Amino acid sequence: MTKTCSKCGSSFDESSVDDHQAIKYTACQNCWNEWMTQSIMVINEFKLDLSMPEHRQMLKKYERAFFGLEGREAGMRDLSKESERVPDKP
């Protein structure tokens, strides 16, 4: 079945998406791959421990903001921009 991606607006065949999680956001494979890369940046930047419910909740907020389902809250950074990432201090 052909759907329209909620992130980029392109049409895609639902069967072409590898991860069933992408379907809940109506995301094409390219946008889902982009989120997977972004999620790794969020986990690393904030040193999230996904065994902790608060950390999973934070990642979910970034996921929903990425797909445009929630607005960015105050203090949320766009980690796709190099200038908003904080490098590790030696």
Backbone bond lengths (Angstrom), bond angles and torsions (degrees), N, CA, C in turn:
res aa  C-N    CA-C-N  psi(-1)  N-CA   C-N-CA  omega(-1)  CA-C   N-CA-C  phi
1 M - - - 1.432 - - 1.534 108.47 -
2 T 1.305 116.94 135.13 1.457 122.49 -179.40 1.528 109.88 -84.87
3 K 1.325 114.92 132.75 1.467 121.49 178.72 1.518 108.93 -130.51
4 T 1.319 115.56 168.12 1.457 121.71 176.63 1.517 108.40 -109.10
5 C 1.327 116.26 129.33 1.461 122.10 -178.42 1.530 110.08 -65.99
6 S 1.322 116.40 132.27 1.463 121.44 179.84 1.529 112.26 -72.50
7 K 1.318 117.59 -19.79 1.470 121.79 -177.39 1.526 111.33 -90.03
8 C 1.345 116.91 -54.26 1.468 119.79 -173.40 1.526 113.84 -105.96
9 G 1.331 117.67 -14.40 1.456 121.16 177.85 1.515 115.22 84.03
10 S 1.316 117.80 3.02 1.469 119.96 -179.97 1.530 110.05 -81.63
11 S 1.327 115.04 155.43 1.461 120.09 176.73 1.515 109.10 -85.11
12 F 1.323 116.33 143.68 1.456 120.53 178.28 1.512 109.27 -149.86
13 D 1.315 115.20 156.92 1.447 121.24 176.74 1.527 108.19 -88.02
14 E 1.305 116.36 127.06 1.462 121.53 -176.80 1.526 112.04 -56.74
15 S 1.310 117.45 -31.44 1.467 120.81 -179.04 1.530 112.29 -73.69
16 S 1.334 117.37 -12.72 1.465 120.39 179.94 1.525 112.79 -83.17
17 V 1.331 117.08 -8.07 1.463 121.65 -178.87 1.528 108.84 -88.91
18 D 1.337 115.68 125.65 1.463 121.50 -176.48 1.519 113.93 -74.86
19 D 1.321 117.66 -37.99 1.460 122.10 -173.48 1.533 110.27 -101.89
20 H 1.310 117.25 123.25 1.463 120.84 -178.61 1.526 112.09 -64.72
21 Q 1.325 118.63 -20.93 1.465 122.09 177.80 1.533 110.75 -64.70
22 A 1.319 117.73 -31.11 1.463 121.63 -179.50 1.519 111.19 -64.95
23 I 1.314 117.01 -29.56 1.457 121.03 -177.43 1.527 111.68 -65.66
24 K 1.340 117.77 -32.02 1.470 118.91 -179.57 1.526 111.85 -64.67
25 Y 1.335 117.50 -23.06 1.464 121.47 176.59 1.524 111.64 -102.02
26 T 1.302 117.75 1.88 1.457 124.00 -174.15 1.530 108.44 51.38
27 A 1.306 115.46 55.36 1.465 122.29 -177.45 1.527 110.75 -108.32
28 C 1.322 115.45 138.30 1.462 119.88 175.51 1.536 108.67 -73.56
29 Q 1.312 115.91 168.20 1.462 120.45 -177.20 1.526 111.70 -61.54
30 N 1.338 117.52 -39.74 1.468 120.31 -179.50 1.526 111.53 -63.26
31 C 1.325 117.52 -44.45 1.472 120.60 179.80 1.521 110.69 -68.62
32 W 1.333 116.86 -36.45 1.456 119.11 177.99 1.527 110.36 -65.36
33 N 1.330 117.03 -40.85 1.466 120.57 176.77 1.530 110.47 -62.80
34 E 1.325 116.00 -39.05 1.472 120.47 177.49 1.529 109.75 -62.43
35 W 1.354 117.01 -41.62 1.467 119.40 177.70 1.523 111.24 -64.68
36 M 1.325 117.95 -40.05 1.459 120.37 -179.73 1.538 109.95 -59.95
37 T 1.318 117.17 -40.95 1.469 121.36 176.85 1.525 110.03 -65.37
38 Q 1.333 116.03 -45.11 1.466 121.30 -179.96 1.532 110.54 -63.00
39 S 1.324 117.15 -40.28 1.473 119.83 -177.93 1.524 111.17 -64.60
40 I 1.310 117.21 -35.90 1.471 120.47 176.69 1.528 109.81 -63.93
41 M 1.341 115.92 -39.94 1.470 119.28 177.54 1.532 111.13 -63.68
42 V 1.323 117.00 -41.44 1.468 120.94 179.45 1.532 109.75 -63.75
43 I 1.320 117.11 -47.07 1.466 121.22 179.98 1.520 110.78 -59.60
44 N 1.319 116.64 -45.32 1.467 119.89 -178.57 1.522 112.37 -71.04
45 E 1.322 117.17 -43.10 1.458 121.10 -176.58 1.534 111.73 -61.97
46 F 1.331 115.77 -42.44 1.460 119.86 -177.28 1.522 112.35 -97.72
47 K 1.334 116.03 4.52 1.470 121.62 179.48 1.534 110.69 50.26
48 L 1.340 114.02 51.27 1.459 120.01 -177.07 1.524 111.07 -73.90
49 D 1.303 114.87 141.09 1.455 123.23 173.59 1.529 105.76 -110.35
50 L 1.328 117.14 104.85 1.454 120.89 -172.09 1.522 113.60 -72.02
51 S 1.321 117.89 0.49 1.458 119.81 171.96 1.528 110.46 -82.11
52 M 1.332 116.67 -10.02 1.467 121.13 -179.65 1.532 109.74 -99.46
53 P 1.335 117.77 127.29 1.465 120.89 -177.29 1.531 113.96 -57.16
54 E 1.339 117.73 -37.01 1.471 120.21 -179.85 1.528 111.10 -64.55
55 H 1.319 116.09 -37.20 1.460 120.67 -179.53 1.524 110.54 -71.25
56 R 1.342 117.04 -39.50 1.472 119.83 176.22 1.520 110.11 -63.80
57 Q 1.324 116.85 -38.38 1.460 121.78 179.01 1.532 110.47 -64.02
58 M 1.314 116.97 -40.90 1.464 120.68 178.53 1.529 110.42 -63.40
59 L 1.326 117.22 -44.51 1.464 120.96 178.25 1.527 110.16 -61.55
60 K 1.327 117.50 -40.04 1.470 122.00 178.83 1.525 110.64 -63.19
61 K 1.347 118.20 -37.80 1.470 121.05 177.37 1.524 110.54 -62.69
62 Y 1.335 116.42 -43.14 1.461 119.84 178.22 1.531 110.61 -65.59
63 E 1.328 116.61 -37.11 1.469 120.89 178.80 1.529 110.51 -63.65
64 R 1.315 116.60 -47.22 1.469 120.48 -179.81 1.533 110.94 -65.59
65 A 1.317 117.84 -36.77 1.470 120.97 176.94 1.525 110.17 -67.30
66 F 1.333 117.43 -38.86 1.451 121.68 179.90 1.526 111.06 -60.06
67 F 1.314 116.37 -41.31 1.465 120.66 -178.43 1.530 112.80 -89.01
68 G 1.326 117.35 5.61 1.458 121.46 174.22 1.517 114.57 77.95
69 L 1.318 118.27 17.68 1.458 121.18 179.69 1.519 111.93 -87.00
70 E 1.317 116.85 -18.02 1.467 123.28 176.36 1.518 107.20 -138.43
71 G 1.316 115.46 149.74 1.446 118.94 173.21 1.525 109.33 -77.70
72 R 1.308 116.28 158.59 1.460 119.75 176.60 1.520 108.86 -70.77
73 E 1.320 115.25 130.56 1.453 120.21 177.81 1.523 109.36 -79.82
74 A 1.319 115.65 163.56 1.454 120.28 176.38 1.525 108.90 -58.42
75 G 1.294 116.48 133.29 1.457 121.00 178.59 1.522 114.11 92.62
76 M 1.339 118.08 -12.42 1.464 119.82 178.37 1.524 108.74 -76.40
77 R 1.322 115.50 132.05 1.457 120.50 -179.25 1.518 110.42 -101.75
78 D 1.327 115.54 150.70 1.460 121.34 174.60 1.519 106.74 -93.94
79 L 1.324 116.73 97.30 1.453 120.90 -173.25 1.518 113.43 -76.07
80 S 1.330 117.19 -2.34 1.457 119.11 173.97 1.529 109.96 -75.40
81 K 1.337 116.55 -13.56 1.469 121.89 177.29 1.522 108.86 -97.82
82 E 1.297 116.22 124.17 1.470 122.46 -178.45 1.528 111.55 -55.14
83 S 1.328 117.18 -36.92 1.463 121.22 -176.15 1.530 113.22 -66.74
84 E 1.338 118.04 -19.02 1.456 120.36 -178.24 1.515 113.38 -97.62
85 R 1.330 117.12 0.35 1.458 120.63 176.19 1.512 109.50 -91.13
86 V 1.310 116.50 145.02 1.456 121.64 -179.82 1.522 108.19 -105.45
87 P 1.339 117.03 117.57 1.466 118.46 -179.62 1.528 111.35 -71.70
88 D 1.321 115.24 152.01 1.465 120.00 175.37 1.519 108.99 -65.02
89 K 1.313 114.93 142.52 1.477 119.49 177.75 1.528 108.47 -92.11
90 P 1.340 116.79 137.53 1.484 119.13 -178.75 1.514 112.79 -68.93
